[in-house]
Amino acid sequence: MAYLDFHSLDHPPHSPHLAPSDYHLFPGLKKELKGRHFSSDAEVIAAAETWLDGQYSDFFLSGLQKLEQRAKKCIELLGDYVE
């Protein structure tokens, strides 16, 4: 990943509050799917993929940058909860 200028960070052994999907992907996806009704898993998957495909690359880069900041904070706090 060095060619993308990403650097590997040590990851605490258990830190569910650092999952990038929880704080970066899911809020927007939940907003997109809210109130919609689906008749199959395939429809839900297609709607989620459509939403993800519609995001600009900056959206994903921003999520990775936020994850890096949160991971560093978690490491500094010795694994304590990171808001």
MOPAC internal coordinates of N, CA, C and O (Angstrom, degrees):
PM7 1SCF
backbone

  N    0.0000 0     0.00 0     0.00 0    0    0    0
  C    1.4463 1     0.00 0     0.00 0    1    0    0
  C    1.5308 1   111.60 1     0.00 0    2    1    0
  O    1.2310 1   120.46 1   176.85 1    3    2    1
  N    1.3160 1   116.72 1    -3.15 1    3    2    1
  C    1.4579 1   119.92 1  -179.23 1    5    3    2
  C    1.5246 1   111.19 1   -61.72 1    6    5    3
  O    1.2310 1   120.38 1   148.62 1    7    6    5
  N    1.3325 1   116.88 1   -31.38 1    7    6    5
  C    1.4616 1   119.40 1  -179.46 1    9    7    6
  C    1.5298 1   111.57 1   -66.52 1   10    9    7
  O    1.2310 1   119.82 1   161.24 1   11   10    9
  N    1.3396 1   117.94 1   -18.76 1   11   10    9
  C    1.4586 1   121.88 1   175.75 1   13   11   10
  C    1.5245 1   111.32 1   -95.45 1   14   13   11
  O    1.2310 1   120.62 1  -177.90 1   15   14   13
  N    1.3270 1   116.42 1     2.10 1   15   14   13
  C    1.4561 1   124.04 1  -178.05 1   17   15   14
  C    1.5271 1   112.18 1    66.10 1   18   17   15
  O    1.2310 1   120.57 1  -148.38 1   19   18   17
  N    1.3448 1   116.52 1    31.62 1   19   18   17
  C    1.4566 1   122.14 1   172.65 1   21   19   18
  C    1.5175 1   107.90 1   -99.92 1   22   21   19
  O    1.2310 1   120.89 1   -34.07 1   23   22   21
  N    1.2995 1   115.90 1   145.93 1   23   22   21
  C    1.4527 1   121.02 1   179.28 1   25   23   22
  C    1.5194 1   108.82 1  -122.24 1   26   25   23
  O    1.2310 1   121.06 1   -39.84 1   27   26   25
  N    1.3032 1   115.57 1   140.16 1   27   26   25
  C    1.4542 1   121.14 1  -179.96 1   29   27   26
  C    1.5218 1   109.78 1   -75.09 1   30   29   27
  O    1.2310 1   120.76 1   -44.82 1   31   30   29
  N    1.3317 1   116.14 1   135.18 1   31   30   29
  C    1.4600 1   121.80 1   176.31 1   33   31   30
  C    1.5110 1   109.10 1  -112.24 1   34   33   31
  O    1.2310 1   120.55 1   -32.90 1   35   34   33
  N    1.3137 1   116.55 1   147.10 1   35   34   33
  C    1.4543 1   119.51 1   171.93 1   37   35   34
  C    1.5211 1   107.95 1   -62.37 1   38   37   35
  O    1.2310 1   120.56 1   -43.26 1   39   38   37
  N    1.3130 1   116.54 1   136.74 1   39   38   37
  C    1.4529 1   120.81 1  -178.45 1   41   39   38
  C    1.5172 1   108.73 1  -112.20 1   42   41   39
  O    1.2310 1   120.09 1   -51.98 1   43   42   41
  N    1.3206 1   117.43 1   128.02 1   43   42   41
  C    1.4606 1   119.13 1   177.71 1   45   43   42
  C    1.5289 1   109.63 1   -56.52 1   46   45   43
  O    1.2310 1   119.69 1   -32.82 1   47   46   45
  N    1.3281 1   118.20 1   147.18 1   47   46   45
  C    1.4598 1   120.24 1  -175.55 1   49   47   46
  C    1.5221 1   114.04 1   -60.68 1   50   49   47
  O    1.2310 1   119.35 1   148.77 1   51   50   49
  N    1.3099 1   118.85 1   -31.23 1   51   50   49
  C    1.4563 1   120.97 1   179.57 1   53   51   50
  C    1.5200 1   108.73 1  -142.16 1   54   53   51
  O    1.2310 1   120.76 1   -73.18 1   55   54   53
  N    1.3019 1   116.14 1   106.82 1   55   54   53
  C    1.4656 1   119.42 1   179.81 1   57   55   54
  C    1.5259 1   109.42 1  -148.96 1   58   57   55
  O    1.2310 1   119.79 1  -105.77 1   59   58   57
  N    1.3325 1   118.00 1    74.23 1   59   58   57
  C    1.4647 1   120.45 1  -177.76 1   61   59   58
  C    1.5264 1   113.09 1   -62.02 1   62   61   59
  O    1.2310 1   119.92 1   157.96 1   63   62   61
  N    1.3223 1   117.76 1   -22.04 1   63   62   61
  C    1.4534 1   120.00 1   179.51 1   65   63   62
  C    1.5307 1   111.96 1   -77.37 1   66   65   63
  O    1.2310 1   119.77 1  -179.08 1   67   66   65
  N    1.3292 1   118.05 1     0.92 1   67   66   65
  C    1.4527 1   121.14 1   176.76 1   69   67   66
  C    1.5231 1   112.22 1  -106.05 1   70   69   67
  O    1.2310 1   119.50 1  -172.84 1   71   70   69
  N    1.3134 1   118.56 1     7.16 1   71   70   69
  C    1.4578 1   120.60 1   179.21 1   73   71   70
  C    1.5206 1   109.27 1   -68.28 1   74   73   71
  O    1.2310 1   119.44 1   -61.52 1   75   74   73
  N    1.3337 1   118.68 1   118.48 1   75   74   73
  C    1.4640 1   120.55 1  -175.44 1   77   75   74
  C    1.5186 1   113.30 1   -60.21 1   78   77   75
  O    1.2310 1   120.10 1   149.17 1   79   78   77
  N    1.3084 1   117.42 1   -30.83 1   79   78   77
  C    1.4571 1   119.34 1  -179.43 1   81   79   78
  C    1.5241 1   111.39 1   -67.81 1   82   81   79
  O    1.2310 1   119.95 1   148.28 1   83   82   81
  N    1.3149 1   117.69 1   -31.72 1   83   82   81
  C    1.4580 1   120.41 1  -177.23 1   85   83   82
  C    1.5227 1   112.80 1   -67.75 1   86   85   83
  O    1.2310 1   120.15 1   136.75 1   87   86   85
  N    1.2890 1   117.31 1   -43.25 1   87   86   85
  C    1.4570 1   118.53 1  -174.03 1   89   87   86
  C    1.5273 1   113.81 1  -103.22 1   90   89   87
  O    1.2310 1   119.41 1   166.21 1   91   90   89
  N    1.3043 1   118.73 1   -13.79 1   91   90   89
  C    1.4621 1   118.61 1  -177.38 1   93   91   90
  C    1.5235 1   112.79 1  -114.01 1   94   93   91
  O    1.2310 1   119.90 1   134.19 1   95   94   93
  N    1.3118 1   117.80 1   -45.81 1   95   94   93
  C    1.4594 1   120.57 1  -176.57 1   97   95   94
  C    1.5265 1   112.77 1   -84.52 1   98   97   95
  O    1.2310 1   120.41 1   133.15 1   99   98   97
  N    1.3189 1   116.81 1   -46.85 1   99   98   97
  C    1.4525 1   119.71 1  -170.28 1  101   99   98
  C    1.5242 1   115.38 1   -64.52 1  102  101   99
  O    1.2310 1   118.19 1   140.95 1  103  102  101
  N    1.3353 1   121.06 1   -39.05 1  103  102  101
  C    1.4669 1   118.00 1  -178.71 1  105  103  102
  C    1.5357 1   112.85 1   -57.57 1  106  105  103
  O    1.2310 1   120.22 1   133.08 1  107  106  105
  N    1.3102 1   117.19 1   -46.92 1  107  106  105
  C    1.4717 1   119.69 1   179.81 1  109  107  106
  C    1.5140 1   112.45 1   -68.64 1  110  109  107
  O    1.2310 1   120.74 1   141.07 1  111  110  109
  N    1.3230 1   116.19 1   -38.93 1  111  110  109
  C    1.4630 1   120.43 1   178.91 1  113  111  110
  C    1.5244 1   110.40 1   -66.43 1  114  113  111
  O    1.2310 1   120.23 1   137.46 1  115  114  113
  N    1.3269 1   117.16 1   -42.54 1  115  114  113
  C    1.4649 1   120.30 1   177.90 1  117  115  114
  C    1.5276 1   110.76 1   -60.98 1  118  117  115
  O    1.2310 1   120.73 1   139.86 1  119  118  117
  N    1.3170 1   116.20 1   -40.14 1  119  118  117
  C    1.4657 1   120.64 1   178.73 1  121  119  118
  C    1.5319 1   110.40 1   -63.24 1  122  121  119
  O    1.2310 1   120.68 1   139.01 1  123  122  121
  N    1.3206 1   116.31 1   -40.99 1  123  122  121
  C    1.4656 1   121.74 1   179.91 1  125  123  122
  C    1.5299 1   111.74 1   -65.52 1  126  125  123
  O    1.2310 1   120.12 1   141.00 1  127  126  125
  N    1.3203 1   117.37 1   -39.00 1  127  126  125
  C    1.4625 1   121.19 1  -175.19 1  129  127  126
  C    1.5260 1   113.73 1   -90.43 1  130  129  127
  O    1.2310 1   120.16 1   169.06 1  131  130  129
  N    1.3172 1   117.30 1   -10.94 1  131  130  129
  C    1.4669 1   121.71 1  -175.72 1  133  131  130
  C    1.5291 1   111.05 1   -57.39 1  134  133  131
  O    1.2310 1   121.22 1   -49.06 1  135  134  133
  N    1.3044 1   115.28 1   130.94 1  135  134  133
  C    1.4598 1   121.36 1   175.93 1  137  135  134
  C    1.5234 1   115.17 1    81.31 1  138  137  135
  O    1.2310 1   120.34 1   174.15 1  139  138  137
  N    1.3148 1   116.96 1    -5.85 1  139  138  137
  C    1.4667 1   120.02 1   179.28 1  141  139  138
  C    1.5183 1   109.38 1   -87.72 1  142  141  139
  O    1.2310 1   120.85 1   -29.15 1  143  142  141
  N    1.3096 1   115.97 1   150.85 1  143  142  141
  C    1.4603 1   121.57 1   178.52 1  145  143  142
  C    1.5184 1   108.67 1  -117.74 1  146  145  143
  O    1.2310 1   120.89 1   -44.17 1  147  146  145
  N    1.3071 1   115.90 1   135.83 1  147  146  145
  C    1.4560 1   122.05 1  -177.47 1  149  147  146
  C    1.5182 1   108.95 1  -122.50 1  150  149  147
  O    1.2310 1   120.89 1   -36.66 1  151  150  149
  N    1.3074 1   115.91 1   143.34 1  151  150  149
  C    1.4617 1   119.64 1  -179.26 1  153  151  150
  C    1.5246 1   112.90 1   -96.91 1  154  153  151
  O    1.2310 1   120.34 1   175.08 1  155  154  153
  N    1.3274 1   116.96 1    -4.92 1  155  154  153
  C    1.4643 1   119.27 1   179.31 1  157  155  154
  C    1.5248 1   110.25 1  -156.90 1  158  157  155
  O    1.2310 1   121.42 1   -17.95 1  159  158  157
  N    1.3173 1   114.90 1   162.05 1  159  158  157
  C    1.4596 1   120.45 1   174.76 1  161  159  158
  C    1.5198 1   110.70 1   -61.18 1  162  161  159
  O    1.2310 1   120.91 1   143.46 1  163  162  161
  N    1.3224 1   115.87 1   -36.54 1  163  162  161
  C    1.4666 1   120.60 1  -178.88 1  165  163  162
  C    1.5244 1   111.17 1   -60.72 1  166  165  163
  O    1.2310 1   120.18 1   142.86 1  167  166  165
  N    1.3214 1   117.25 1   -37.14 1  167  166  165
  C    1.4738 1   120.59 1   178.64 1  169  167  166
  C    1.5263 1   110.81 1   -67.38 1  170  169  167
  O    1.2310 1   120.37 1   140.22 1  171  170  169
  N    1.3146 1   116.90 1   -39.78 1  171  170  169
  C    1.4666 1   120.63 1   178.36 1  173  171  170
  C    1.5265 1   109.62 1   -64.79 1  174  173  171
  O    1.2310 1   120.86 1   134.42 1  175  174  173
  N    1.3130 1   115.95 1   -45.58 1  175  174  173
  C    1.4619 1   120.69 1   179.72 1  177  175  174
  C    1.5229 1   110.28 1   -61.23 1  178  177  175
  O    1.2310 1   120.01 1   136.42 1  179  178  177
  N    1.3259 1   117.58 1   -43.58 1  179  178  177
  C    1.4674 1   121.21 1   179.87 1  181  179  178
  C    1.5267 1   110.78 1   -63.39 1  182  181  179
  O    1.2310 1   120.10 1   138.33 1  183  182  181
  N    1.3332 1   117.42 1   -41.67 1  183  182  181
  C    1.4692 1   120.55 1   179.10 1  185  183  182
  C    1.5175 1   110.84 1   -64.89 1  186  185  183
  O    1.2310 1   120.33 1   138.25 1  187  186  185
  N    1.3366 1   116.98 1   -41.75 1  187  186  185
  C    1.4650 1   120.53 1   178.88 1  189  187  186
  C    1.5224 1   110.76 1   -65.54 1  190  189  187
  O    1.2310 1   120.44 1   137.05 1  191  190  189
  N    1.3151 1   116.77 1   -42.95 1  191  190  189
  C    1.4671 1   120.09 1   178.92 1  193  191  190
  C    1.5223 1   111.55 1   -64.61 1  194  193  191
  O    1.2310 1   120.06 1   141.72 1  195  194  193
  N    1.3127 1   117.50 1   -38.28 1  195  194  193
  C    1.4689 1   121.23 1   177.56 1  197  195  194
  C    1.5228 1   110.01 1   -62.20 1  198  197  195
  O    1.2310 1   120.84 1   135.46 1  199  198  197
  N    1.3334 1   116.01 1   -44.54 1  199  198  197
  C    1.4657 1   119.66 1   179.57 1  201  199  198
  C    1.5294 1   110.51 1   -63.94 1  202  201  199
  O    1.2310 1   120.38 1   133.64 1  203  202  201
  N    1.3278 1   116.88 1   -46.36 1  203  202  201
  C    1.4617 1   120.43 1   179.83 1  205  203  202
  C    1.5227 1   111.61 1   -62.31 1  206  205  203
  O    1.2310 1   120.24 1   138.11 1  207  206  205
  N    1.3312 1   117.14 1   -41.89 1  207  206  205
  C    1.4704 1   121.02 1   178.75 1  209  207  206
  C    1.5263 1   111.94 1   -63.13 1  210  209  207
  O    1.2310 1   120.40 1   154.09 1  211  210  209
  N    1.3326 1   116.85 1   -25.91 1  211  210  209
  C    1.4595 1   121.06 1  -178.40 1  213  211  210
  C    1.5169 1   114.30 1   -82.97 1  214  213  211
  O    1.2310 1   120.22 1   174.54 1  215  214  213
  N    1.3228 1   117.18 1    -5.46 1  215  214  213
  C    1.4684 1   120.18 1  -179.53 1  217  215  214
  C    1.5307 1   109.82 1   -83.53 1  218  217  215
  O    1.2310 1   121.26 1   -38.72 1  219  218  217
  N    1.3028 1   115.19 1   141.28 1  219  218  217
  C    1.4682 1   120.49 1   176.62 1  221  219  218
  C    1.5210 1   110.02 1   -73.84 1  222  221  219
  O    1.2310 1   120.59 1   -22.62 1  223  222  221
  N    1.3127 1   116.48 1   157.38 1  223  222  221
  C    1.4706 1   120.46 1  -179.07 1  225  223  222
  C    1.5288 1   111.18 1   -60.38 1  226  225  223
  O    1.2310 1   120.12 1   149.94 1  227  226  225
  N    1.3325 1   117.38 1   -30.06 1  227  226  225
  C    1.4659 1   120.78 1   178.05 1  229  227  226
  C    1.5293 1   111.36 1   -61.07 1  230  229  227
  O    1.2310 1   120.37 1   148.65 1  231  230  229
  N    1.3243 1   116.90 1   -31.35 1  231  230  229
  C    1.4563 1   121.22 1   178.52 1  233  231  230
  C    1.5279 1   109.76 1   -60.88 1  234  233  231
  O    1.2310 1   120.38 1   134.02 1  235  234  233
  N    1.3199 1   116.88 1   -45.98 1  235  234  233
  C    1.4602 1   121.22 1  -178.51 1  237  235  234
  C    1.5253 1   110.98 1   -72.63 1  238  237  235
  O    1.2310 1   120.18 1   140.75 1  239  238  237
  N    1.3249 1   117.27 1   -39.25 1  239  238  237
  C    1.4641 1   120.66 1   177.08 1  241  239  238
  C    1.5165 1   110.50 1   -61.41 1  242  241  239
  O    1.2310 1   120.67 1   137.37 1  243  242  241
  N    1.3135 1   116.32 1   -42.63 1  243  242  241
  C    1.4600 1   120.89 1   178.21 1  245  243  242
  C    1.5267 1   110.73 1   -59.53 1  246  245  243
  O    1.2310 1   120.55 1   138.60 1  247  246  245
  N    1.3223 1   116.55 1   -41.40 1  247  246  245
  C    1.4604 1   120.35 1   178.78 1  249  247  246
  C    1.5153 1   112.08 1   -63.18 1  250  249  247
  O    1.2310 1   120.37 1   139.21 1  251  250  249
  N    1.3202 1   116.90 1   -40.79 1  251  250  249
  C    1.4643 1   120.26 1   177.89 1  253  251  250
  C    1.5211 1   111.38 1   -66.34 1  254  253  251
  O    1.2310 1   120.56 1   140.52 1  255  254  253
  N    1.3334 1   116.53 1   -39.48 1  255  254  253
  C    1.4578 1   119.73 1   178.91 1  257  255  254
  C    1.5231 1   110.99 1   -65.71 1  258  257  255
  O    1.2310 1   120.50 1   139.27 1  259  258  257
  N    1.3369 1   116.65 1   -40.73 1  259  258  257
  C    1.4630 1   120.29 1   177.61 1  261  259  258
  C    1.5264 1   110.63 1   -65.21 1  262  261  259
  O    1.2310 1   120.58 1   140.83 1  263  262  261
  N    1.3365 1   116.50 1   -39.17 1  263  262  261
  C    1.4604 1   120.28 1   178.06 1  265  263  262
  C    1.5281 1   110.22 1   -61.39 1  266  265  263
  O    1.2310 1   120.72 1   137.74 1  267  266  265
  N    1.3301 1   116.22 1   -42.26 1  267  266  265
  C    1.4659 1   119.85 1   178.74 1  269  267  266
  C    1.5280 1   110.58 1   -60.20 1  270  269  267
  O    1.2310 1   120.34 1   135.00 1  271  270  269
  N    1.3310 1   116.96 1   -45.00 1  271  270  269
  C    1.4630 1   120.56 1  -179.76 1  273  271  270
  C    1.5258 1   110.79 1   -63.13 1  274  273  271
  O    1.2310 1   120.60 1   136.95 1  275  274  273
  N    1.3406 1   116.45 1   -43.05 1  275  274  273
  C    1.4662 1   120.30 1  -179.57 1  277  275  274
  C    1.5268 1   110.79 1   -66.93 1  278  277  275
  O    1.2310 1   120.10 1   140.26 1  279  278  277
  N    1.3286 1   117.41 1   -39.74 1  279  278  277
  C    1.4683 1   120.78 1   179.42 1  281  279  278
  C    1.5239 1   110.70 1   -63.36 1  282  281  279
  O    1.2310 1   120.68 1   135.91 1  283  282  281
  N    1.3272 1   116.30 1   -44.09 1  283  282  281
  C    1.4670 1   119.67 1   178.24 1  285  283  282
  C    1.5270 1   110.70 1   -60.68 1  286  285  283
  O    1.2310 1   120.71 1   137.92 1  287  286  285
  N    1.3329 1   116.24 1   -42.08 1  287  286  285
  C    1.4556 1   120.08 1   179.90 1  289  287  286
  C    1.5281 1   110.19 1   -64.25 1  290  289  287
  O    1.2310 1   120.50 1   138.06 1  291  290  289
  N    1.3244 1   116.65 1   -41.94 1  291  290  289
  C    1.4602 1   121.31 1   178.85 1  293  291  290
  C    1.5265 1   110.74 1   -61.90 1  294  293  291
  O    1.2310 1   120.69 1   137.72 1  295  294  293
  N    1.3330 1   116.29 1   -42.28 1  295  294  293
  C    1.4650 1   120.65 1   178.85 1  297  295  294
  C    1.5242 1   110.11 1   -64.50 1  298  297  295
  O    1.2310 1   120.36 1   137.31 1  299  298  297
  N    1.3432 1   116.92 1   -42.69 1  299  298  297
  C    1.4666 1   120.86 1   178.43 1  301  299  298
  C    1.5232 1   111.48 1   -62.32 1  302  301  299
  O    1.2310 1   120.46 1   145.54 1  303  302  301
  N    1.3470 1   116.72 1   -34.46 1  303  302  301
  C    1.4749 1   121.25 1  -178.85 1  305  303  302
  C    1.5226 1   111.61 1   -88.94 1  306  305  303
  O    1.2310 1   120.72 1  -169.61 1  307  306  305
  N    1.3307 1   116.23 1    10.39 1  307  306  305
  C    1.4644 1   122.58 1   178.22 1  309  307  306
  C    1.5353 1   112.37 1    58.01 1  310  309  307
  O    1.2310 1   121.18 1  -142.65 1  311  310  309
  N    1.3232 1   115.35 1    37.35 1  311  310  309
  C    1.4618 1   120.60 1   174.61 1  313  311  310
  C    1.5017 1   115.26 1    91.49 1  314  313  311
  O    1.2310 1   119.79 1   178.13 1  315  314  313
  N    1.3241 1   118.01 1    -1.87 1  315  314  313
  C    1.4614 1   119.66 1   178.38 1  317  315  314
  C    1.5217 1   109.95 1   -65.26 1  318  317  315
  O    1.2310 1   120.62 1   -14.73 1  319  318  317
  N    1.3162 1   116.42 1   165.27 1  319  318  317
  C    1.4518 1   122.47 1  -175.92 1  321  319  318
  C    1.5316 1   111.38 1   -57.02 1  322  321  319
  O    1.2310 1   120.99 1   -42.13 1  323  322  321
  N    1.3187 1   115.72 1   137.87 1  323  322  321
  C    1.4645 1   122.10 1   178.51 1  325  323  322
  C    1.5255 1   107.96 1  -114.72 1  326  325  323
  O    1.2310 1   120.17 1   -59.29 1  327  326  325
  N    1.2923 1   117.28 1   120.71 1  327  326  325
  C    1.4717 1   122.74 1   179.70 1  329  327  326
  C    1.4999 1   109.94 1   -79.29 1  330  329  327
  O    1.2310 1   120.10 1   180.00 1  331  330  329

